[in-house]
Amino acid sequence: MFVVAGFTHAFLRPGFDMARHPISMLALGGAGWVQTLAFLLTGALVLAWAAGVRGRLPSRWLPRALGALGVGLVAAGVFPADPAFGFPEGAPAGAPESISTTGALHAAAFGVAMLGWITAAVLFTRYFATTGRRGWAVLSGIAVAVLIAPLAVMGTTPVLYASSALTWTWMTAVAVVLRAGR
């Protein structure tokens, strides 16, 4: 849902450039409520998943990691990023001269979400490896690398979009596999 909503919204918003603007900036301006809703709903779904795996999987930390991801997404929806790089219309052409409290909280929410997401991917890798599901363990290990890669090139927004699409697809597949009991 997050990827479909974000990518669709990105293509429909005038002035939004996926090569320059992170998906968070879609929460700004008149139609920003669409991206805000995507953050809030996705965060709520991840929090529900965290509650659902609690006690059902052997890891105590996996529900906590998923919970951190969910909380980070909800917080990112509540605290939007600062306008910058010409988006929305009228925003500074470059980075803002100073970061607002809301912008700082958005950045912190991103950090919490990423820490939770990477930790969950590591724990899923371990879970699948210890339960003999080698293919899922390998895919989960790849997800760890795909989540970490954009952090090394933080200014490269297209890498962040590709990473997000791949890892949300992996997360969805893991949820389906666990739900099906496979």
The 8 nearest C-alpha neighbors of each residue, nearest first, counted from 0:
[[1, 3, 2, 4, 41, 37, 5, 40],
 [0, 2, 4, 3, 37, 5, 41, 38],
 [3, 1, 5, 4, 0, 6, 164, 167],
 [2, 4, 0, 6, 5, 1, 7, 8],
 [5, 3, 1, 7, 2, 6, 0, 8],
 [6, 4, 8, 2, 7, 3, 1, 9],
 [5, 7, 9, 3, 8, 4, 2, 10],
 [8, 6, 4, 10, 9, 5, 3, 11],
 [7, 9, 11, 5, 6, 10, 4, 12],
 [10, 8, 6, 7, 11, 12, 5, 15],
 [9, 11, 7, 8, 12, 6, 15, 13],
 [10, 12, 8, 9, 13, 7, 15, 6],
 [13, 11, 9, 15, 10, 8, 14, 25],
 [12, 14, 15, 11, 10, 9, 16, 87],
 [13, 15, 12, 16, 86, 87, 88, 85],
 [16, 14, 13, 12, 9, 17, 86, 20],
 [15, 17, 18, 19, 20, 14, 9, 10],
 [16, 18, 20, 19, 15, 157, 21, 156],
 [17, 19, 16, 157, 156, 20, 155, 21],
 [20, 18, 16, 17, 156, 21, 84, 155],
 [21, 19, 17, 16, 18, 22, 24, 15],
 [22, 20, 23, 24, 156, 19, 17, 25],
 [21, 23, 24, 25, 20, 5, 9, 17],
 [24, 22, 25, 21, 26, 80, 79, 34],
 [23, 25, 26, 22, 27, 21, 80, 20],
 [24, 26, 27, 23, 31, 22, 34, 9],
 [31, 27, 25, 34, 24, 35, 23, 32],
 [28, 26, 31, 25, 24, 87, 29, 82],
 [29, 27, 31, 30, 87, 26, 25, 88],
 [28, 30, 31, 27, 32, 26, 87, 33],
 [31, 29, 32, 28, 33, 27, 26, 25],
 [26, 32, 30, 27, 28, 33, 29, 25],
 [31, 33, 35, 30, 34, 36, 26, 29],
 [34, 32, 36, 31, 35, 30, 37, 26],
 [35, 33, 37, 26, 36, 32, 31, 25],
 [34, 36, 76, 32, 38, 26, 37, 33],
 [35, 37, 39, 33, 34, 38, 32, 40],
 [38, 36, 34, 40, 35, 39, 1, 41],
 [39, 37, 76, 35, 41, 72, 36, 40],
 [38, 40, 73, 36, 42, 37, 76, 41],
 [41, 39, 43, 37, 42, 38, 36, 44],
 [40, 42, 44, 38, 43, 39, 37, 45],
 [41, 43, 69, 72, 73, 39, 45, 40],
 [44, 42, 46, 40, 41, 45, 39, 47],
 [43, 45, 47, 41, 46, 42, 40, 48],
 [44, 46, 48, 69, 42, 47, 43, 49],
 [47, 45, 49, 69, 43, 66, 48, 44],
 [48, 46, 44, 50, 45, 49, 51, 43],
 [47, 49, 51, 45, 46, 50, 44, 52],
 [50, 48, 62, 46, 65, 47, 51, 52],
 [51, 49, 47, 53, 48, 52, 46, 62],
 [50, 52, 48, 49, 53, 47, 55, 54],
 [53, 51, 55, 49, 50, 56, 54, 62],
 [54, 52, 50, 62, 55, 51, 49, 56],
 [53, 55, 56, 52, 57, 59, 58, 51],
 [56, 54, 52, 53, 57, 51, 58, 50],
 [55, 57, 58, 54, 52, 53, 59, 61],
 [56, 58, 59, 55, 54, 126, 53, 61],
 [59, 57, 60, 61, 56, 122, 62, 126],
 [60, 58, 61, 62, 57, 53, 63, 54],
 [59, 61, 63, 58, 62, 64, 122, 119],
 [60, 62, 64, 63, 58, 119, 59, 122],
 [63, 61, 49, 65, 64, 53, 60, 66],
 [62, 64, 66, 60, 61, 65, 67, 49],
 [63, 65, 115, 61, 67, 119, 66, 62],
 [66, 64, 68, 62, 49, 67, 63, 115],
 [65, 67, 63, 69, 64, 46, 68, 49],
 [68, 66, 115, 64, 70, 65, 69, 112],
 [69, 67, 112, 115, 65, 71, 66, 116],
 [70, 68, 42, 45, 66, 46, 72, 71],
 [69, 71, 67, 73, 72, 68, 66, 74],
 [70, 72, 112, 108, 74, 68, 111, 69],
 [73, 71, 42, 75, 69, 38, 74, 70],
 [72, 74, 39, 42, 76, 70, 75, 71],
 [73, 75, 77, 71, 76, 72, 108, 78],
 [76, 74, 72, 105, 78, 73, 108, 77],
 [77, 75, 35, 38, 73, 74, 39, 78],
 [76, 78, 74, 75, 79, 73, 35, 39],
 [77, 79, 105, 101, 75, 76, 74, 104],
 [80, 78, 105, 75, 76, 102, 26, 77],
 [81, 79, 102, 105, 24, 23, 82, 78],
 [80, 82, 102, 83, 79, 99, 98, 95],
 [83, 81, 90, 86, 87, 80, 24, 27],
 [84, 82, 91, 94, 90, 85, 86, 95],
 [83, 85, 93, 92, 86, 91, 94, 90],
 [84, 86, 92, 90, 91, 83, 87, 88],
 [87, 85, 88, 90, 83, 84, 82, 15],
 [86, 88, 90, 28, 85, 89, 82, 27],
 [87, 89, 86, 90, 85, 14, 28, 91],
 [88, 90, 87, 85, 91, 86, 92, 82],
 [91, 89, 85, 83, 86, 82, 88, 87],
 [92, 90, 83, 85, 93, 84, 95, 89],
 [93, 91, 84, 85, 83, 90, 94, 86],
 [94, 92, 84, 91, 83, 95, 85, 90],
 [93, 95, 83, 84, 96, 91, 92, 82],
 [96, 94, 97, 83, 91, 93, 98, 82],
 [95, 97, 94, 98, 93, 91, 83, 99],
 [98, 96, 95, 99, 94, 81, 102, 100],
 [97, 99, 102, 103, 95, 100, 96, 81],
 [98, 100, 102, 101, 103, 97, 81, 104],
 [101, 99, 103, 102, 104, 98, 105, 78],
 [100, 102, 104, 78, 99, 103, 105, 79],
 [101, 103, 80, 99, 105, 81, 100, 104],
 [102, 104, 100, 106, 105, 101, 99, 107],
 [105, 103, 107, 101, 106, 102, 108, 100],
 [104, 106, 108, 102, 75, 78, 103, 107],
 [105, 107, 109, 103, 104, 108, 102, 110],
 [106, 108, 104, 110, 109, 105, 103, 111],
 [109, 107, 71, 105, 111, 110, 106, 75],
 [110, 108, 106, 112, 107, 111, 113, 71],
 [109, 111, 107, 113, 108, 112, 114, 106],
 [112, 110, 108, 114, 71, 109, 113, 67],
 [111, 113, 68, 71, 109, 115, 110, 114],
 [114, 112, 116, 110, 115, 111, 117, 109],
 [115, 113, 111, 117, 116, 112, 118, 110],
 [116, 114, 64, 68, 67, 118, 112, 113],
 [115, 117, 113, 119, 118, 114, 68, 112],
 [118, 116, 120, 114, 119, 115, 143, 113],
 [117, 119, 121, 115, 120, 116, 64, 114],
 [120, 118, 122, 116, 64, 117, 121, 61],
 [119, 121, 123, 117, 118, 122, 143, 139],
 [122, 120, 124, 118, 119, 123, 117, 143],
 [121, 123, 119, 125, 124, 120, 126, 118],
 [124, 122, 126, 120, 125, 121, 119, 127],
 [125, 123, 136, 139, 121, 122, 127, 126],
 [124, 126, 122, 128, 123, 127, 129, 121],
 [127, 125, 123, 129, 128, 124, 122, 130],
 [126, 128, 136, 132, 130, 124, 129, 125],
 [129, 127, 125, 136, 131, 126, 130, 133],
 [130, 128, 126, 131, 127, 125, 132, 124],
 [131, 129, 127, 128, 132, 126, 133, 125],
 [130, 132, 128, 129, 133, 127, 136, 126],
 [133, 131, 127, 135, 134, 130, 128, 136],
 [132, 134, 136, 135, 131, 128, 137, 127],
 [135, 133, 137, 136, 132, 138, 127, 139],
 [136, 134, 138, 137, 133, 132, 139, 127],
 [135, 137, 124, 127, 133, 139, 128, 134],
 [136, 138, 140, 134, 135, 139, 133, 141],
 [139, 137, 135, 141, 140, 136, 142, 134],
 [138, 140, 142, 124, 136, 141, 137, 120],
 [141, 139, 137, 143, 142, 138, 124, 136],
 [140, 142, 138, 144, 143, 139, 145, 137],
 [141, 143, 139, 145, 140, 144, 166, 146],
 [144, 142, 140, 146, 141, 145, 120, 117],
 [145, 143, 141, 147, 142, 146, 148, 140],
 [144, 146, 142, 148, 143, 147, 162, 141],
 [147, 145, 143, 144, 148, 142, 162, 117],
 [146, 148, 144, 150, 145, 149, 143, 151],
 [149, 147, 145, 150, 151, 146, 144, 152],
 [150, 148, 152, 151, 159, 153, 147, 158],
 [149, 151, 153, 148, 152, 147, 146, 159],
 [150, 152, 149, 148, 153, 147, 154, 155],
 [153, 151, 149, 150, 154, 155, 148, 158],
 [154, 152, 150, 155, 149, 151, 156, 159],
 [155, 153, 152, 156, 149, 19, 150, 151],
 [156, 154, 153, 152, 158, 157, 159, 149],
 [155, 157, 159, 158, 18, 154, 21, 19],
 [158, 156, 160, 159, 18, 155, 161, 17],
 [159, 157, 161, 156, 160, 155, 149, 162],
 [158, 160, 156, 162, 157, 149, 161, 163],
 [161, 159, 157, 163, 158, 162, 164, 156],
 [162, 160, 158, 164, 163, 159, 165, 157],
 [163, 161, 159, 165, 160, 164, 145, 166],
 [162, 164, 160, 166, 161, 165, 167, 159],
 [165, 163, 161, 167, 162, 166, 2, 168],
 [166, 164, 168, 162, 163, 167, 161, 169],
 [165, 167, 169, 168, 163, 164, 142, 162],
 [166, 168, 170, 169, 164, 165, 163, 171],
 [167, 169, 171, 165, 166, 170, 164, 172],
 [168, 170, 166, 172, 167, 171, 173, 165],
 [171, 169, 167, 173, 172, 168, 166, 174],
 [170, 172, 174, 168, 169, 173, 167, 175],
 [171, 173, 169, 175, 170, 174, 176, 168],
 [174, 172, 176, 170, 175, 171, 177, 169],
 [173, 175, 171, 177, 172, 176, 178, 170],
 [174, 176, 178, 172, 173, 177, 179, 171],
 [177, 175, 173, 179, 181, 178, 174, 172],
 [176, 178, 180, 174, 179, 175, 181, 173],
 [179, 177, 175, 180, 176, 174, 181, 173],
 [180, 178, 176, 177, 181, 175, 174, 173],
 [181, 179, 177, 178, 176, 175, 174, 173],
 [180, 176, 179, 177, 178, 175, 132, 173]]
